[in-house]
Amino acid sequence: KYYLPSFQRQYVWDEEDLKELIVSIVKKQPIGAVILWKPSHGMAQVDPLSKPLIDHDKGTPTEVFYVLDGQQRLTSLLLLLNGWKIKRDGEEIAKEPISYNPSNGKFYKSSKRGIDLAELMRAFYLHDHRAMKALEEKTSKAVYAQMGAMITGILENYPVPICTMSTEKEDENTFRDMAEAFIKVNKYGIRI
């Protein structure tokens, strides 16, 4: 399970940021690495004030990871995969849809100027037959194939680099060290 440590900020990206992330991925431009921290006792939460990246069943996780960097990007991708709404610690995070216009190959911050990307994900990633049928009915075979190739390219041909820092044991300084790592990455990092 993935958690946001208490020193993480909230999700602050707007639809423009979301759209630019998607454009970067489609164009195969780097979006930066995700940095995780894996405590030694993988199943216990080290930070009792942490929040889950996305709400999940309350079962015991097999491993726990804390997201030190990449929360805005991961949340954005989760929003895309979940129809622009997720729950985090019981609170809803929602964004307006990002759409793709196959006639000009552009992305828009509106569902009115193209086809909702979440609908494309349901069709081509989740293989939702209703979503596939709806797309087949409103697009030509060539456009349908082109959109499928684009989504497949995003999912299969765009590896997001993940750096995992592991600790062999935790003491009173470990959490402070992880917070310092977060500050360093965010202070000196370049916003995508």
VOBA-1610 file (N, C-alpha, C; in pm, whole numbers, padded with zeros to 5 digits, always signed):
BEGIN
Lys+00084-00117+00000Lys+00000+00000+00000Lys+00089+00124+00000Tyr+00042+00226-00064Tyr+00116+00350-00075Tyr+00053+00456+00014Tyr+00136+00524+00090Tyr+00090+00627+00183Tyr+00162+00758+00156Leu+00094+00866+00191Leu+00154+00999+00186Leu+00195+01035+00328Pro+00324+01054+00352Pro+00365+01090+00487Pro+00307+01226+00527Ser+00301+01250+00655Ser+00237+01373+00706Ser+00306+01500+00659Phe+00432+01493+00617Phe+00499+01613+00567Phe+00467+01642+00421Gln+00397+01553+00353Gln+00357+01577+00214Gln+00250+01684+00208Arg+00253+01764+00102Arg+00147+01862+00082Arg+00025+01792+00022Gln-00085+01865+00013Gln-00205+01810-00047Gln-00191+01808-00198Tyr-00286+01743-00263Tyr-00290+01745-00409Tyr-00332+01885-00453Val-00246+01953-00530Val-00273+02091-00568Val-00281+02114-00719Trp-00256+02011-00797Trp-00257+02031-00941Trp-00397+02061-00991Asp-00403+02147-01092Asp-00530+02176-01158Asp-00535+02102-01292Glu-00641+02126-01367Glu-00660+02053-01493Glu-00550+02084-01595Glu-00496+02205-01593Glu-00387+02239-01685Glu-00264+02153-01654Asp-00231+02139-01527Asp-00119+02053-01487Asp-00143+01909-01531Leu-00264+01862-01508Leu-00303+01726-01545Leu-00286+01705-01696Lys-00336+01801-01773Lys-00326+01792-01920Lys-00181+01790-01964Glu-00099+01876-01906Glu+00042+01882-01945Glu+00117+01754-01909Leu+00081+01691-01798Leu+00139+01562-01763Leu+00108+01459-01871Ile-00018+01454-01912Ile-00060+01357-02014Ile+00011+01386-02147Val+00019+01512-02185Val+00088+01549-02309Val+00234+01505-02301Ser+00299+01528-02188Ser+00439+01486-02171Ser+00455+01336-02188Ile+00363+01261-02131Ile+00370+01115-02143Ile+00349+01071-02287Val+00249+01127-02353Val+00221+01090-02493Val+00339+01124-02582Lys+00405+01237-02555Lys+00520+01278-02635Lys+00649+01208-02591Lys+00638+01120-02491Lys+00753+01044-02439Lys+00859+01136-02378Gln+00814+01247-02318Gln+00904+01338-02248Gln+00915+01293-02103Pro+01028+01316-02040Pro+01042+01272-01900Pro+00951+01350-01807Ile+00897+01280-01710Ile+00811+01344-01610Ile+00872+01334-01470Gly+00991+01283-01462Gly+01059+01273-01333Gly+01035+01139-01266Ala+01121+01108-01173Ala+01112+00982-01101Ala+01016+00995-00983Val+00958+00883-00948Val+00881+00872-00825Val+00978+00819-00720Ile+00980+00885-00604Ile+01071+00843-00498Ile+00989+00790-00382Leu+01018+00665-00345Leu+00945+00596-00238Leu+01040+00564-00123Trp+00983+00552-00006Trp+01057+00505+00111Trp+00988+00378+00160Lys+01067+00273+00174Lys+01017+00146+00226Lys+01081+00122+00363Pro+01000+00134+00470Pro+01055+00104+00603Pro+01089-00044+00615Ser+01177-00076+00710Ser+01222-00214+00728Ser+01108-00308+00764His+01023-00267+00851His+00909-00351+00888His+00793-00313+00796Gly+00798-00369+00677Gly+00713-00331+00566Gly+00564-00323+00589Met+00510-00393+00689Met+00366-00393+00704Met+00315-00290+00804Ala+00401-00231+00881Ala+00356-00136+00983Ala+00367+00006+00932Gln+00272+00088+00971Gln+00279+00229+00936Gln+00372+00299+01034Val+00476+00363+00981Val+00573+00434+01063Val+00517+00571+01102Asp+00438+00630+01014Asp+00382+00763+01035Asp+00232+00750+01060Pro+00187+00759+01184Pro+00045+00741+01213Pro-00044+00852+01155Leu+00014+00964+01113Leu-00064+01073+01053Leu-00063+01067+00900Ser-00005+00963+00844Ser-00001+00950+00699Ser-00141+00919+00645Lys-00157+00943+00516Lys-00284+00914+00448Lys-00256+00820+00333Pro-00351+00735+00299Pro-00331+00648+00183Pro-00330+00732+00056Leu-00252+00691-00042Leu-00251+00759-00172Leu-00391+00755-00233Ile-00457+00641-00217Ile-00596+00625-00259Ile-00659+00529-00158Asp-00785+00554-00123Asp-00851+00465-00028Asp-00857+00324-00084His-00837+00228+00003His-00837+00087-00034His-00903+00009+00078Asp-00920-00119+00056Asp-00978-00201+00162Asp-00889-00194+00285Lys-00947-00220+00396Lys-00875-00206+00523Lys-00794-00330+00559Gly-00778-00422+00465Gly-00698-00542+00492Gly-00554-00506+00523Thr-00483-00599+00578Thr-00344-00577+00613Thr-00260-00575+00486Pro-00187-00466+00463Pro-00103-00461+00343Pro+00016-00555+00356Thr+00060-00607+00243Thr+00179-00692+00245Thr+00305-00609+00258Glu+00304-00490+00201Glu+00417-00398+00211Glu+00363-00256+00220Val+00439-00170+00283Val+00403-00029+00294Val+00514+00054+00231Phe+00475+00148+00147Phe+00567+00243+00087Phe+00514+00383+00113Tyr+00604+00475+00141Tyr+00568+00616+00157Tyr+00615+00691+00033Val+00528+00772-00023Val+00560+00850-00141Val+00630+00978-00096Leu+00762+00987-00124Leu+00838+01106-00089Leu+00832+01210-00200Asp+00830+01165-00325Asp+00818+01258-00437Asp+00739+01189-00548Gly+00650+01264-00610Gly+00570+01210-00720Gly+00422+01204-00687Gln+00383+01255-00571Gln+00243+01247-00531Gln+00150+01318-00629Gln+00189+01434-00681Gln+00103+01506-00776Gln+00084+01424-00904Arg+00192+01365-00952Arg+00185+01284-01075Arg+00106+01156-01053Leu+00134+01086-00942Leu+00061+00962-00915Leu-00088+00987-00894Thr-00122+01092-00821Thr-00263+01125-00800Thr-00330+01157-00932Ser-00261+01230-01018Ser-00317+01264-01150Ser-00346+01138-01232Leu-00252+01045-01230Leu-00272+00920-01305Leu-00385+00836-01245Leu-00396+00836-01112Leu-00506+00765-01047Leu-00641+00829-01084Leu-00643+00962-01092Leu-00766+01030-01133Leu-00806+00987-01274Leu-00708+00983-01365Leu-00734+00939-01502Leu-00790+00798-01505Leu-00729+00708-01431Leu-00772+00567-01430Leu-00906+00545-01361Asn-00947+00640-01277Asn-01070+00623-01199Asn-01178+00723-01237Gly-01179+00769-01362Gly-01285+00856-01409Gly-01286+00994-01347Trp-01167+01045-01311Trp-01147+01181-01261Trp-01192+01202-01117Lys-01217+01093-01043Lys-01253+01102-00901Lys-01185+00989-00826Ile-01128+01025-00712Ile-01077+00925-00619Ile-01112+00969-00478Lys-01099+00876-00385Lys-01115+00910-00243Lys-00981+00887-00175Arg-00945+00984-00092Arg-00823+00976-00014Arg-00859+01008+00130Asp-00842+00910+00216Asp-00872+00927+00357Asp-01017+00975+00376Gly-01107+00920+00292Gly-01249+00951+00300Gly-01291+01078+00229Glu-01197+01157+00181Glu-01230+01282+00112Glu-01216+01263-00038Glu-01311+01320-00112Glu-01308+01306-00257Glu-01216+01410-00321Ile-01137+01363-00415Ile-01058+01451-00501Ile-01116+01431-00640Ala-01157+01539-00704Ala-01219+01530-00836Ala-01166+01641-00925Lys-01156+01612-01053Lys-01113+01709-01153Lys-01205+01699-01274Glu-01209+01807-01349Glu-01283+01805-01476Glu-01207+01716-01574Pro-01280+01651-01665Pro-01215+01560-01760Pro-01115+01629-01853Ile-01017+01553-01892Ile-00926+01591-02000Ile-00968+01507-02119Ser-00980+01572-02234Ser-01026+01499-02352Ser-00920+01502-02462Tyr-00936+01410-02553Tyr-00847+01397-02668Tyr-00930+01415-02794Asn-00885+01503-02882Asn-00953+01524-03009Asn-00873+01452-03117Pro-00925+01340-03167Pro-00848+01263-03265Pro-00831+01334-03399Ser-00917+01432-03430Ser-00904+01500-03559Ser-00782+01591-03565Asn-00739+01647-03450Asn-00621+01732-03451Asn-00510+01682-03359Gly-00536+01572-03286Gly-00435+01513-03198Gly-00404+01595-03074Lys-00497+01685-03034Lys-00472+01771-02919Lys-00556+01728-02799Phe-00507+01771-02681Phe-00575+01743-02555Phe-00636+01873-02503Tyr-00751+01858-02438Tyr-00824+01976-02389Tyr-00872+01954-02246Lys-00887+02066-02174Lys-00939+02062-02037Lys-01091+02070-02041Ser-01152+01979-02111Ser-01297+01979-02126Ser-01337+01848-02192Ser-01454+01799-02157Ser-01503+01678-02225Ser-01580+01713-02351Lys-01599+01842-02376Lys-01679+01886-02490Lys-01600+01902-02619Arg-01467+01902-02610Arg-01386+01927-02728Arg-01320+01802-02783Gly-01356+01688-02726Gly-01296+01563-02771Gly-01357+01446-02695Ile-01283+01339-02688Ile-01328+01218-02620Ile-01258+01211-02484Asp-01335+01194-02381Asp-01283+01187-02243Asp-01176+01078-02235Leu-01058+01117-02188Leu-00947+01021-02176Leu-00980+00907-02081Ala-01062+00933-01979Ala-01102+00825-01888Ala-01184+00720-01963Glu-01264+00764-02060Glu-01341+00671-02143Glu-01246+00587-02229Leu-01142+00650-02281Leu-01043+00576-02359Leu-00970+00474-02272Met-00940+00511-02148Met-00875+00417-02057Met-00967+00299-02025Arg-01097+00329-02003Arg-01191+00219-01976Arg-01196+00123-02094Ala-01194+00178-02215Ala-01203+00093-02334Ala-01075+00015-02360Phe-00963+00084-02361Phe-00840+00022-02409Phe-00749-00033-02300Tyr-00770+00007-02176Tyr-00689-00046-02066Tyr-00769-00147-01983Leu-00890-00108-01947Leu-00973-00197-01865Leu-01055-00294-01951His-01055-00272-02081His-01129-00356-02177His-01277-00363-02142Asp-01333-00249-02104Asp-01475-00237-02073Asp-01552-00244-02206His-01633-00348-02222His-01701-00370-02351His-01798-00259-02386Arg-01866-00202-02286Arg-01958-00090-02314Arg-01881+00032-02365Ala-01769+00062-02303Ala-01688+00176-02347Ala-01632+00150-02487Met-01589+00027-02514Met-01537-00007-02646Met-01645+00009-02752Lys-01764-00042-02723Lys-01875-00034-02818Lys-01914+00111-02844Ala-01921+00193-02740Ala-01956+00335-02756Ala-01854+00406-02845Leu-01726+00376-02827Leu-01624+00438-02910Leu-01632+00389-03054Glu-01658+00261-03072Glu-01670+00206-03208Glu-01786+00271-03283Glu-01894+00302-03210Glu-02011+00363-03272Glu-01989+00509-03311Lys-01904+00580-03240Lys-01889+00723-03270Lys-01758+00758-03341Thr-01677+00659-03374Thr-01553+00687-03446Thr-01536+00587-03561Ser-01452+00624-03655Ser-01420+00531-03764Ser-01324+00424-03712Lys-01308+00319-03790Lys-01216+00212-03750Lys-01073+00264-03738Ala-01035+00354-03830Ala-00899+00408-03827Ala-00876+00492-03701Val-00973+00577-03664Val-00961+00661-03545Val-00961+00573-03420Tyr-01048+00472-03418Tyr-01055+00380-03304Tyr-00919+00313-03284Ala-00859+00265-03394Ala-00730+00198-03386Ala-00620+00296-03341Gln-00625+00419-03391Gln-00526+00520-03355Gln-00534+00554-03206Met-00655+00568-03154Met-00672+00598-03011Met-00628+00480-02926Gly-00660+00360-02971Gly-00615+00240-02898Gly-00464+00231-02893Ala-00399+00262-03004Ala-00253+00259-03008Ala-00193+00365-02916Met-00257+00483-02911Met-00207+00589-02824Met-00215+00546-02677Ile-00329+00493-02635Ile-00347+00451-02496Ile-00252+00335-02463Thr-00241+00240-02552Thr-00150+00128-02531Thr-00006+00178-02520Gly+00030+00276-02603Gly+00163+00334-02597Gly+00191+00401-02464Ile+00090+00469-02410Ile+00106+00533-02280Ile+00130+00428-02172Leu+00050+00323-02175Leu+00053+00224-02068Leu+00169+00126-02078Glu+00205+00090-02199Glu+00305-00014-02214Glu+00444+00036-02249Asn+00452+00153-02307Asn+00581+00201-02357Asn+00631+00325-02286Tyr+00576+00353-02168Tyr+00623+00470-02095Tyr+00655+00430-01951Pro+00776+00383-01928Pro+00811+00345-01791Pro+00838+00468-01706Val+00775+00474-01591Val+00801+00581-01496Val+00912+00533-01403Pro+01024+00607-01399Pro+01132+00563-01310Pro+01089+00571-01164Ile+01120+00466-01090Ile+01087+00462-00948Ile+01215+00436-00870Cys+01241+00522-00776Cys+01356+00507-00686Cys+01301+00472-00549Thr+01342+00359-00495Thr+01295+00318-00362Thr+01412+00323-00265Met+01394+00403-00161Met+01492+00409-00053Met+01441+00318+00057Ser+01524+00226+00100Ser+01486+00134+00207Ser+01568+00164+00331Thr+01506+00147+00444Thr+01579+00160+00570Thr+01581+00023+00637Glu+01694-00008+00699Glu+01709-00137+00764Glu+01649-00139+00904Lys+01641-00022+00964Lys+01574-00007+01093Lys+01536+00140+01105Glu+01435+00164+01184Glu+01389+00301+01203Glu+01412+00341+01347Asp+01456+00466+01364Asp+01470+00522+01498Asp+01411+00662+01496Glu+01436+00738+01601Glu+01375+00871+01611Glu+01423+00967+01502Asn+01534+00938+01436Asn+01587+01025+01331Asn+01541+00987+01191Thr+01492+00867+01172Thr+01459+00819+01038Thr+01352+00904+00972Phe+01245+00931+01044Phe+01136+01009+00987Phe+01184+01150+00950Arg+01267+01210+01036Arg+01324+01341+01005Arg+01411+01334+00880Asp+01489+01227+00865Asp+01573+01210+00747Asp+01489+01199+00620Met+01377+01129+00627Met+01288+01117+00511Met+01224+01251+00478Ala+01188+01326+00580Ala+01132+01460+00557Ala+01237+01550+00491Glu+01361+01540+00534Glu+01469+01618+00473Glu+01490+01579+00328Ala+01482+01450+00297Ala+01494+01404+00158Ala+01382+01465+00074Phe+01260+01466+00128Phe+01146+01527+00059Phe+01172+01675+00031Ile+01220+01746+00131Ile+01246+01890+00116Ile+01355+01914+00011Lys+01462+01835+00015Lys+01570+01852-00082Lys+01520+01830-00225Val+01444+01724-00245Val+01395+01694-00379Val+01302+01805-00428Asn+01216+01853-00341Asn+01120+01954-00382Asn+01178+02095-00386Lys+01281+02121-00309Lys+01345+02252-00312Lys+01433+02268-00435Tyr+01506+02164-00469Tyr+01601+02174-00578Tyr+01550+02114-00709Gly+01440+02041-00701Gly+01385+01978-00820Gly+01320+02080-00913Ile+01304+02041-01035Ile+01239+02128-01134Ile+01098+02079-01156Arg+01003+02169-01148Arg+00863+02132-01169Arg+00842+02092-01314Ile+00775+01981-01335Ile+00748+01932-01471Ile+00629+02009-01527
//
